[in-house]
Amino acid sequence: MSSRKEELLILLKKSPKGLTAQEVADHLNIDRSNASRYLNELSKENQLTRSTGRPVVFSLTSTVSCNQRKKACLSSATEVKEVATPMTFQYLVGNQDSLKVSIQQAKAAILYPPRGLHTLIFGETGTGKSLFAECMYNFARASETISSAAPFVVFNCADYAQNPQLLFGHIFGIKKGAFTGADQDKAGLVAKADGGILFLDEIHRLPPEGQEMLFTFIDKGEYRPLGESSQVHQANVQIIGATTETSDIFLNTFTRRIPMVITLPPLKNRSLDEKFKIVSLFLKQEANRLNRRIIVERDAILAFLLYETIGNIGQVKRDLKLVCAKAFLHYKTSQLDYLSIQQKDLPLNVQKGLLKVKDSDELMSFSSNTSQFLTFEPGYDEPVWSKDPALDMRVYQVIDEQVAKACHESKQLDTLPELNLEKLVTQDVSNYFKTYVTELSKKDIHHDLVKEDYWELANYLLQVAEEKLHREYSDRLRFTFALHLQGSLERIKQGSPITHPDLNKVRRAYKEEFQVAIDLSTYIEDTYHLPIPLDEIGFITMFLALELSDQPDCSTGDMVEVVVMMHGEQVATSMLKTAQELLETSQGVAFDMPLTTDVKEMYDQLKNYVWTRRANLTQGLLLLTDMGSLNTFGNMLYEETGIRTKAISMTSTMIVLESLRMSGMRRSLEDIYQSVQGAFESLIRTELHPQLTKPLKAVIVACFTGEGVAKKLREQIQPIVEKEGIEIIQLQYLEKETFHRHIDELMVTYDLLAIVGTVDVHYQNIPFFSALDMFDSKQLAIFGRIVTEEVPLEQIIEGLKDNLPAVGSVSTLIQLLYQVVTHIQQDLKLMVDPAVTSGILIHLAFLVNQLKEEPVTRDFQNLLSFKKQYRLAFKIIHSQLLLVEKQYQVTFSEDEIAFLVQMFYQSSV
């Protein structure tokens, strides 16, 4: 806080009824405009209150409310750790590099006998001149050039630039009777700084008269207060001035009296290593002040190192403060135990720093030695700059207060504006599927991009289908089917989920093809020993049901735009052309970036393209890049154009091919992005953020307004879930597809245990309970077990470890069976009570042990009719049990499978 504000607060403390701006100006002998500015600043800082009438009266905020506010705002994450380590030259970043000469000059100025040298510090705004001056003061104390109690007085010359008389009085003091109202002697800054250092910030704002006032004092160490005519006063004061201007603005007679001139370098002239240390230091300080860990994405750090700053270090510090404030808000609303900063969270001007990424040795070294995320922990011994504006915690306090207010008013945190869920768009699955195959199957295709075993598999399956369905499939469709099988089976091998957007509709529309697809999936399972999920059977069904049109619809307005952008001459064009020829499509666009082309110029080309095509990009844009700065374009494009954009790096021809294939299917941007990432994660660098903590558990409460009934339901289930730390998220249900996309977005962060609402919602195999269920004691009890109980695997393993001698590791068996039972529930679209799930696990474990020892002869009554009734369930359960049969060399009879089908359906909730 400036000395002027401190004076003002002291004055108001003596005036409990408050003062107007004019009264403050009269008391402090300053212009009314300056007085008004200080009062308004203190009012914004919540240190003063304003009256509502005229004239406006300012008074100190009451002590009680201040203490209450401080207690509320500094709770938990905003509690500031007090540290007393003074700021000295050794803590300055660059003390052995860019600032080495400046520090040597400063030390010489302090140590020069007998009283040191007056000094001018030149530097652009935000280069750290005030901090450097304080380091000079602390060095003077440490070297015993001045006493440890010597004063360090700071004055901003802009305060009195237009009033030389008041300026003189403020610097040198005022003699009683010097002018009307001067009823007592008043010491000036020179007297207050006696024995120490007077720091004159913005010294270039001193008018010529102001500069001349200092001549006599600088020359002889003598001065006379305003109105003093007889007595000469003396003071031992070293003057340090700071300015953003050049020496030309000063009188020659003034600069001759300042022997030491120090120039601080702008941030753009400092090394990348120093910039990284500066950013790291600020982030450590924020972690310290918040007493919370901060995790920062590597690209976010790079952006801060490279973006253009007008305000140098000061601007970096302000921008980091704002980003930390945004992260703090997310931390408060998401109930995390750390703050997370990602590239997409940065202001656009900071993100554009990534356009300046160059392949220099310095940057390459930084990139290769830095992990995807950097962690800044609290608790280190932090040097303190007494005038550091970043010490101000009000921004976090305001967030704390607003979140607490929202909670108090029962506003759900998940609908705060900062979360901004993307607007969701979906397409009719039959239409996009037909268009996809039509586009990809216009002529014979090379087989190079599909492995031979997948070619053979596709040909065999289609041959079987031709015989059963009495139709013929072209070679072109065989290619698309083989490509699809290759991608899907690779995903199944990796354990990645496959979800069909409208499986029930396909089953109803194509009953004959669906039955054939079940038979084909059995062959795939027997050949590859992989469980084929029901959703994949749905996709196979759609291939079997396709009837190609001779005149395909070439419209691309409702497809995701695929853009290939790569370094080098014709690299992107060549890769895209290859994929287009293979798929006989004109879809997609290439941008080649010669190595001599500036990154910003390339970004501008892409941005202009997006702007001109904006009306046709309603489904979003998928950007495929090779490396480097191109990877960062996605977030910036979305910020500047509003077009949803996803970027994938380390692109290969197969990635381009798969992206075009799925875009042609009218698949959504999110679907394409996730599918390509999953299918080719061994080839590309994943850009999905690692799960730093276990997913939070949550229950969705849904109704048409998001309030009303939802609020009542929330009150009904809160006693059940709050003990388990399960979050309740209220969602508005106005449109089905949008609601589904909201669920998809939430599933990235949360483990959604159930949906409760007035609307019948069955999606993603999440258990649904109606509003009526929540007021039925039996259904409410089931809800409680579903969301709060877990299958006690460790207890089951411990209880069975001495009772299954034939299976080897009991733990391995139980873990496998749990996976199988979970998949069965997902494929059957039903949910079993956790206690019943435990019983099924134990039943299967003993059954496997018995099958290993001797055959089981147990008959299921009316097996044939039961199997006919539950044919699909038999298929699903048998598919999932294939892994168990293979690993333990056992065979489950149809009778045992029937008993399992019965268990699941009779026990489902």
Secondary structure, 3 states (H helix, E strand, C coil): CCHHHHHHHHHHHCCCCCECHHHHHHHHCCCHHHHHHHHHHHHHCCCEEECCCCCCCEEECCHHHHHHHHHHHCCHHHCCCCCCEECCHHHCCCCCCCCHHHHHHHHHHHHCCCCCCCEEEECCCCCCHHHHHHHHHHHHHHCCCCCCCCCEEEEEHHHHCCCHHHHHHHHHCECCCCCCCCCCCECCHHHHCCCCEEEEECHHHCCHHHHHHHHHHHHHCEECCECCCCCCEECCCEEEEEECCCHHHCCHHHHCCCCEEEECCCHHHCCHHHHHHHHHHHHHHHHHHHCCEEEEEHHHHHHHHHCCCCCHHHHHHHHHHHHHHHHHHHHHHHCCCEEEECHHHCCHHHHHHHHHCCCCHHHHHHHHCCCCEEEECCCCCCEECCCCHHHCCHHHHHHHHHHHHHHHCCCCHHHCHHHCCCCCCCCCHHHHHHHHHHHHCCCCCCCCCCCHHHHHHHHHHHHHHHHHHCCCCCHHHHHHHHHHHHHHHHHHHCCCCCCCCCHHHHHHHCHHHHHHHHHHHHHHHHHHCCCCCHHHHHHHHHHHCCCCCCCCCCCCCCCCEEEEEEECCCHHHHHHHHHHHHHCCCCCEEEEECCCCCHHHHHHHHHHHHHHCHHHCCCCEEEEECCHHHHHHHHHHHHHHCCCEEEECCCCHHHHHHHHHHHHCCCCHHHHHHHHHHHCCCCCCCCCCCCCCCCEEEEEEEECCCCCHHHHHHHHHHHHHHHHCCEEEEEECCCHHHHHHHHHHHHHHEEEEEEEECCCCCCCCCCEEECCHHHCHHHHHHHHHHHHCCCCHHHHHHHHCCCCCCCCCHHHHHHHHHHHHHHHHHHHCCCECHHHHHHHHHHHHHHHHHHHHCCCCCCCCCHHHHHHHCHHHHHHHHHHHHHHHHHHCCCCCHHHHHHHHHHHHHHEC
